Amino acid sequence: MRFLVALILLAGSAVAQTSPLFSQVDEMLASLSKITGWKVKRKIPSEILTKDKFSKMLDESVREAEKDKETHAAELTLKMFGLVPRDFQLARESANLMEEQAAAFYDFQKKRLYVLESTPDGQEQRIALAHELAHALADQQFGIRKYLKAAKDDDAVTARQSVIEGQASWLSWAYMVGKATGRTEVPQSLLDQLATVGGTGEQFPVLTQTPLYMRESLTFPYTEGMRFQDAVYRKLGMGAFDRVFREAPLSTQEILHPEAYADNQIPTHPELPKAIPGVDLGRMKLLVSGDVGEFDYSVMLRQYVKGVDGRQIARHWRGATFRLYEDKQTKAPLLMHASEWDSPAAAQAFFRAYGEVLKAKSKKSEIRRLGEAEIEGSGDTGEFSLRISGTSVLCIEGIPASASRGK
């Protein structure tokens, strides 16, 4: 999702169109500069983008993404974790979401701002414009592309995206509130209302029908990122805008729990086994490796496990890593992920809950062994093994049946 959104927003160009909306740019920038303390260093070209042009940009990005190995790896990772259906097409579905939900965007490469022609006139256009101008102003101070590339792992990328989108969302609403009341802030009541960003229902069929993970991945940087920015602002004042760029959060846990950011809580990166009994990793191709964050596990647990508080279980996350392999001959996938928790009790809670995930995400599943420290069985992608040791949990999914029997 992160990879594809970057492709989509950096693709193509547009035919310039003037609009009365852009007469507000200088005033908005001056107000945003006053709120943040940042200087406006250069003019920001702004254009209206037609729906047809935006659709063509998205189609071009989809064609490029579908040929890319990273897209295949990302899509297969989501499928192996059970976050999207087996027939899910990541590139096309991401583009459909963007086409339905996008109102405007700032091209970090071209340093140009676009407002979509389909965005309703009035307040919605003004908020969209203020949001993208906030991006442009931050880009002039810190270089957003550079900021994103400096992230060391997947979860850190999501955290930095949440800084970028959350701060722009906070600033656009603080600007609007300031124009109406004279006080540049985002009241708690408004934050709560904005937590439902992204339309659902008959008017927005794509977002309504998309899998939970895709839906929350799209909205998380805006909703939780804005809450994070608000918490840091209430503690540091104007200094908060620089702080979150100069000392970027390292995980989605810090976004969800700003107190973890204040405490400089550093995530762990558990080691994965270099060998699997009965499996010849020499015939396997490593497709992708990375990190699994609190946000990711929270969605998995809420999607598949009834009767438990998935958010509360995931809250005790300390770090997690994964590797995804593909058999060079059969193309069968194999997933390994190791997680660390803040106590043995928290690890046990996750161990039990993830055992339920393993059963629920397969159409046909069978538990062969259910013990205090291990769960073994089979699902749609092959055999699985889940083990707990102290505060660590290791899961291997997609083990060939022959390897499992030969252990």
N, C-alpha and C positions, 0 to 999 in steps of 0.2 A: 504494500500500500504506500509506504513512504517513497519507495523507488519510483513507482508509477506516477505519483502526484508530482514529483520533481520533474519527471519527463514531460508530463502534460503542461505544467506551468512554464517550462522553458522552451516549448516548441513553437515554431512558426512566428509569424508577424501579422500585423493587421493594417488595414487601410485607415488612415487617420480620419476622424470625424470630429467636428467641433460640437460642443454642447454647452448650454447655459450653466450646467452643473459645475463645469470646470472654472467658472468665474469665482468659485468659493475656495479654490485651492490655496491661494496665498494667505487668506484669513485663517483657514484650517491649519496650515503649516505653522503660522505664527502662534496660534493657540497651543498646538502640540509642543512647539519649542518651549513655550513658557511653562507648560506642565512638567516636561522632562528635564529642562535645563540644557537641551541639545541645540546646537546651532544649525540652521539650515544652510548647507554648504553649496547647494546648486539647485537649479530649477528641476522640476520633475515633469517630463512629458506625459500627457494624459490623453487617452483616446477612448471612444466608444467602440466596442467590438460587437459586430452583428452576430446573431445566433448562428447563421450559416457558417460564418468564418470560424467561430469557436468550435462548431461541430467538425469542421474539416481539420482543425488543429488536433482535436481529440482523436479523430480517425487515423491521422498520420502517426500520432504517438502510439496508438494501439498496434498498428502494423509494425512499427519498429520494436515495440516491447515484446510482441509475440515471437519475434525472431531471437530475442535475447536470452541467453542461458540463465541470467540472474532472475528473469521473470519466471522461467520454468522452475527454478529452485525455490523461489518464494512461494509460488503457487503450490508446489508439492509439500513444502513445509507446513503450510496452512492446512492442507488436506490430511497430512499425517497426524497433526495435533487435533484434528477433528473440528477445526474452527470454520471450515467451509465444506460444502458437499463435494463428493468425488467428481461431479461433472461441472464444477465451478470454473469459469474462465476469468482469471484475475484481471487481465488487461482490459477486457471488454466491460466487465462489471464495474471496475474502477472508473473507467471513462463515463459510463452511464450515470454513476453517482455524481461525478463532477459536473456533468452536463445538467443534471436536475438541480443540484444544490448551489452551484457557484453563482455569485453575484458580481464579483470583481476579482482581479488578481494583480499582483505586482511582479513583473519579470525581473528577477535579480540579476540576470545576465545583461539584458538590454537597458536596465534602469528605467523602465517605462511602466506606466500604470494603465490598466484597462478596466473599464466598467462595462459589463455586458448590457447590450441593448435591451435584453429581456427583464432587467432589474426594474421593478416598479418605481415610478417617479416619486419624489417627495422624500420622506424621512429614510426609507430603506436605501435609496441611492446615496443620501448624505452619510449614513452610517458606513456603507460600503466604501465610499470615497475616503472617509476619515480613517477607516481601518487600513486601507492600502497606503495612504500617506504616512501612517505610523510605521508601516514596514519600510517605506522608502527612507524615512528619517533615521530609523535604526540602522538601515543599511549604510547610510552615509557616515555613521559613527563607527560601526564595528565590522561591516562586511558580512552579510548574512550567509552567503555561500561558504566563506571561510569558516564561519562559526559552526555551521552544520558539519563540514568536513572534518573538523577537529574532534568530533565525537569518536570515542574509542570502541564503542560497541552499539548493538542495535537498540537496546533500551535507552542508552544515552542519547541516541538520535531522536527518539520519541520525546525524551525530556527536553531537548533543545528545541524541537519543533513546538513543544508546548510553551516554552518561553516566548518564541517568536509570535505564535498566533494568540497566546493568552495575553501577552502585553499589548498587542495591537487591538485586541477585542476590548481590553480594559480601557485603553486610551480613547478609543472611538466612543465608548459610552460615557467616559468621564467628560469628554468634550461636549457631548450632547446634553448631559446633566448640567454642566457648567453654563451652557448657553441658556438653559431654562431657569436655573436657580442661582447662578453665580458661584456655586461651590463645585470645584472639579474633583468629584469623587464618584464611586459606584456604590450606592447604598446596598446593604445586605439583602434587602427585599428584592432589589433589581437583580443582584447576582443569582438569587434563587430562581427568579423567573427565567433568566437567560440560560440556566442549566439545561433547558429543553431545546437548545439550539438545534436546528435541522428539522425541517418539516416532516411530518408523517401523516398517514391517512390517505384518502383517495386522491388528494391533490399531489401527493409525492409517492407514487407507487414504487419507485426504485428503492428509495431508502426504507420504506415500510417493509418491503419483501427481502431486503438483503440480509445475510446472516448477521447475528449479533456482533461478532467480532469486527466485521467490516463497518457496521453502523457506528460502533463505539470508537473504532480507530479514526474514523472521519471526524467525529465530534470531540473526542478527548482533548486534543490540543487547544480547542477553543474554550470548552466549558471548564475542565479542570485546570487548564493553563491560566485562565482568567482568575479563578479562585486563588491559585498559587501567587500570581502577580499581586492580587489584592492583599494577601497575607503579608508578603514581603514589603509592600508599600506601607501598610499600616505600622510596620515595625521600623522601617528605615526612612520613610518619606521619599523625597525626590531621589535620594541615593539608590533606591531600589531599582531604578531603570538601568543604571550602569552595572549594579551589582550582579544581576542575573546574566549579564553578558560576560563580564570579566571573571566571574566565578560561577560557571554554568553548573546546573544540577546534573548529577551523574546517573540518575535513574528515574523511572516513573514513580517509584516510591516517594521520592522527594517532592514530586509534583502533587501527588495525592495527599502527602502529609508534610506540609511546609516546616513543621518542627524538626523533621529529619534533615531538611536542608540547612536549617539554622544550626543543627548539631554536627554538620559536616559528616553525615553517615555515609561511609564508603561501601559499596556493594562488593561482595566476594565473587570469585569466579572459580567455582568448583572444577576440579580436574575430571576428565572423562577417561574411562578405561581404554587402554591401547589395544586390547584384545577382547574378543567375545568367545567363550567356549563353543567349539563346534562351527564357528563362522570364519571363513577365510576372507579377511579384510583385504587381502591382496587382489581379489577379484571384484572388489567394490570400489566405486569411484566416489570420492568426497565431493558432494555438490555444494554444500554450504555449511558454515558453522557460525555460531553467534551466541547471543544471550537471550534469556527468557525473563521478562520482568514481572513485577507484582501485577501490573495491569493485565498482562497476558494470562497469567494463572487465574486471576480473578474472573476473567471472562469465561475461561474453560470451566471453572467450577460452577459458576452461575448458569452456564448453558446446559450442563449435564447432570448436576447433582441437586436433587430436591431435598428440602428439609434441613439444609445446612446454610450457614452464612458464608458464602464464597468470598466476599470482600474481607470478612474478619479473618478467615483462614489465610488468605493471601497477604494480609497485613503483616504477618510474621516472617515474610520472605526476607532473606539476607543476600541471595544471589543465585543465579542459575545459568548454565551453559548447555548448548545442544550441538549435535552434529547430525547431518542428514547425508546418508550414503545412497547410492543406486548401483545395483548389480550390473556389471558391464555387459553381461549377456542377456539376462532376463528383464532388465530394467526394473526389477522389484526394489522398492525403497526400504531402507532401514534407518530408524531414528533412535538416537541416544540423547537423553537429557538428564543432567544431574542438578539437584537443587539443594540449597542449604537454608536452614530455618533458625530462628533465634532461640529455640529451646527444643529439647527432646519431645516435649508434649506437643509443640507446634508442628514438628516434623511428623509425629504420629497422626495428628489431625489431617495433615495434607496427604500422608500415605493412604489413609483410609478413604479420603474423599477422591483422590486420583484413581484409586482402585475402582470406584464407581464410574469415573469418567471412562476408563478402559472398557468397561462393560457396555456403557450407554452409547458410545460413539460408533459402535459397530452394529450392523444389522444382524449379524450372527456372531455371538460371542459365547465363550465357555470358560469358566474358571476351573482350572485343574488342581490348583493348590491355593489355599487361603490360610495363611499363617500370621503370626504376630509380627514377623519381620520380612515376609515375602508373599507375593501374590503372583501366580503364574497362570497363564491361560492362552487363549487364542481369539483373534478378532478377524476383521475383514482383510487386514494386510499381513496376517501371519501370526506367529506366536509372540507373546509379550512376557516380560519379566519385570516386576516392580519390587525393589528391595529398600529397606531402611536400616541405617546404622547410626545411632546417636542422633545428630541433628541433620544428617544427610539422607537424601532419597535419590535413588538411581532407577531410571526406567529405560528399558530397551524394547522397542516395538518394531515388528516386521521381521522377526527372526524366522528363517526358514524352518519348516516343521522337521526336516531331517536333522538340522543342527540341534534343535530342542530335544529330540529323542536320543541324540547321541551324547548328551552331556553326561 
